[in-house]
């Protein structure tokens, strides 16, 4: 498998952390902003922003690390009784980061704040003792809500937490207990002895889970470290094996940035099995870009 980058476009928003395409709109969350941004999925032009919460901390264009909800995960799904929408999730790496939001689509009604503390307590209980929760990506199929635990350090594997989607949504609506997830540990690649950590996810129509993983030289769930590069992978749900390819330009140069999320665009070349992707990145200094990429089997 190879993952070839075609283009990189600067985005006028801070610290992109997830992307989802619905129709002709690309929705982008930013862990340093109180907004959900909307882009034209074809041109990547900014078309608007939706305020998620009120704050006075955004005056300088980025939320302070100590006071942000750290929205890292974004997925489209259908909520029984509420219809289609977007589920936005904090990383869970601190008390302020155990909140999320539900945005019905089309985006014509106010967002709803969600308390993720019990769901995240169930997630943490399913992980090895001493694990620091750090949810970096989410994806939904028709039956499952998948939360991806980043994993930190050479000994910490990435983990896919598999929740029953309907039961999880009933809980988030306040009508039932938090469900216990299934746990699927995944071996992630390394660069220069530093292990990758999950950063993005999307479920394809064929049921395969596409993921991104980025490599930072850090073992702290809050503090950033030097970025060494990023990968795209496809997960075999039955075995937990992930086939990875390091992101590189067509001339072979490895991409050294930090990919934070991916959305599936469609078949890149019918009949070849190639998949077109839209990726978003974060440079940890407030800058963001969008990448167009093609993955060949």
N, C-alpha and C positions, 0 to 999 in steps of 0.2 A: 504494500500500500504506500502511496506517495501523496503528499499534501502540498500543492503548489499555490503560492500566492500570486494573484493577478494584479491587485491594486491596493493602495492604502490611502484613505481619505480622512483628513482631520475633521473632528466633530466639535461643534460649538457647545460643549457641555463638559462638566468636570467628572473625571473618574468613572467612566462607563463600567458597569458591572454585570449587565445581562441584557439580552436582546430577544425579542419574539416578533415574528412576522404574522400578522393577521390581515388577510386581504392585501390591499396595496399599502398598508402602513407597517412600518417597523417601530416597535415600542422599545425604548431603551431606559433602563434604570441606571442611576448613578449613586454610588454609595456615599458620595459627598454632597448630595443635593436633596432638597425636599420635593422634587418634581419627578414625574414620569414624562419623558420626552417622546415626541412623535416625529418620525421622519418619513419622507416619501421612500418607499422600499426600493424603487427603481433608481432614483437620482441621489438618494441620501441627503436631500435638502431637509433642513429643519422646518417642520410645519406647525409645531406648537408644543406646549408643555401643560401638564395637568398637575395641579398642586395636590400633594398627598397629605401634608400636615402644615400647620402654622409654626413658624419659628422666627426668631430675631437673630439667629446665628449664621445666616447666609449672606450677611452684608458684604463680606469680602469674596464671595463667589464660591466658597467651600465650607461645608460644615466642619467644625472642630472634631477631631477624632474621638475625644472623650465624651461628646454629647450627640453623636449621630446614631441613628438606628441601624446603620450599616446594611442597607438593603442590597443583598448580593444575589438573590435567586428570583427568577421570574419564569412563569409558565402560563400558557393558556389552557383552560379546561372548562368543562361544563358543570355547574353547581346545580344539583337537583332542586327544582323549585325556583331557581334564580336565573337559570340560563347560562349563556356563554360569558366568559370574562377572563380577566388576568389576575393571577394570584402572585403577590409580591411578598417576599420573605426576608427577614433579617437573618444575619449570620448565626445568631445565638451565642456569640462569643463573649457576652456580658449581659447584665440585666436589662440595659436599654436596647439591646439588640434582639430581644425576644418578642418582637412585634412584627406584624405584617399588614397587608392591605388587600382588599378585594375591589376590583374595578370592573363593573358590568360593561359589556360591549354590545352595541356601540356606546362610546363613552359619553352618555347623556345624563347619567345620574351621579351623585356624589360617591366618592370612594368610602369604603367602610374599613375602619381599623380593626385588626384581629389580634387577639392575645394568643401568642404561640407558646407561652411558658409551659403548659401541660404537655403539649405535643412534643416540645423539645426535651422535656424531662423524660418522656417515653423513649425518645431517640437516644438520649444519653444513657439511659438504663440498659439499652441494647448494645452499647459499645463497651470495650474493655475498661476495667476500673482505671481511673486516673486520666482518661481521655478528656481533652478539652474540646467542647463542641465548636465546630466551625463549618457551618453549612454554606457552601459556595455556589450551589447550583440546584435547580429543580426542573423536573420534567413530568408531564402527565400523559398517561395513556388513557384509554376509555375506562380502565379498571384500577389503575395504580397511580399513586403520587410518589414519585421518586425524589428523595432528597440526597444530595451528594456531600458527604463529609470530606473535607479537603485532605486531611492527613498532613502531618507535619514531621519533618525529620526523616532520616534514612530508615528508621525502624517503623514508621507509622504508615500503614497502607491506606489508600483511599477506600472509602466504604460507600456503597449504595444502600440507603435505607428505603425499604419498600413498604409503603403504607397502602391499605385498601383505600382507594380514593373516596368512595361514597361515605365510608365510616369516618374518615378524617374530616371531611367537609361537614358531616353532621356534628362532630365534636366542635369544630371551629364556629359553628352556628350556636353553640351553647347547649346542645341537646343530647350530649352523650359523653362518655369518658374518652380520653385520648387512647387510640389504638396502639398496640405494640407492633413495631415494624419487623419485617424480615430483614436480615442483614446479609449483605454480599460484599466480602472484602475483595479488592482488586489490586494486583501488582502493577504499580505505575513505573514508568521509565525514569531514568536519571540523566542528568547532565553534569559532568565534572564531579561526580560523587554526591550530588544533591538531588534528592528525590522530587519528582513532580507531585503536584497536588491538584485534585479536580478543581475546575473553574467554571465550566459551562456544560449544559446538557440539553438534548432535544430528542424526543421519540419520533422515529420515522414512521410513515404509513405502514411499512412492513413489520413494525414492532421492534426493530433494532434501536438500541440506545446509542446515539452519537454523543461524544463527550469531548471537551477540551481539558487539557491539563497544562499548567504553567509551572515553571521552576524558579523558586526564589531561595536564596541562601539565608533561610531563617527557620527557627523552630518555635516562633512565637505566633499565636493566632491573631494578635492585634498589630504588632509591629511589622513593618515591611522590611524586606531585605533586597540585596542586589538581584536583579532579574537576569536569568541566563537563557531563557527561550521558552517555547511552547510547543505542544503536541495536539494533534487531533486523533481521536480513537473511536472504535466501534466495539461495543460490548456484546458478547455472547451471553444472553440472559441465563442460559442453562448451566454454563460452566463458570461464568465470572471472568473468563479470559477477555482481555481487551487487546485488539490489534491496534498499535499506535504508529503514527508517522509524524516525524518532526516537521514543523512548518518551515518551508524554505521558498525562496524566490526561484523563478524558472531557470536562472543561471547557476543554481546550486547554493547560493548564499543562505545560510541558516538565518531564520528570523529571530532576533534577539529580544523582542518585546513580550509583554505579558498579556495573553489573550484571557478575557474575563467572561466571555459568553459566546454562544453560537446560535444561529437559526438556520434551518434547512430551507434552501431556495428552490431546489428541484433538480432534476436530472441535467447534468452539464452537457452531455452528448448522448442522445438516445441510443441504446444498444450497447454502450460501452460499460455501463455500471458506474460511470463517474457521477459524483454528487457535488453540486454547487452549494457553497456555504457563505453566509454573512457572519463575520466575527466582529466583536468589539474588544478594544484594548484599553488599558489604564497604565499610565507611566508612573503612577504613585506621586506625581507632582501636580496633579490636577488636569493633565492633558489626556485626551481620548482620541482614538481613531477607529474607523471601520475598515475591515479588510474583506476583500472578495477573494475566495479561494475555491479551488477544485480539488477534490480527493479522488484519486484513481485507485481501483482495487489492485 
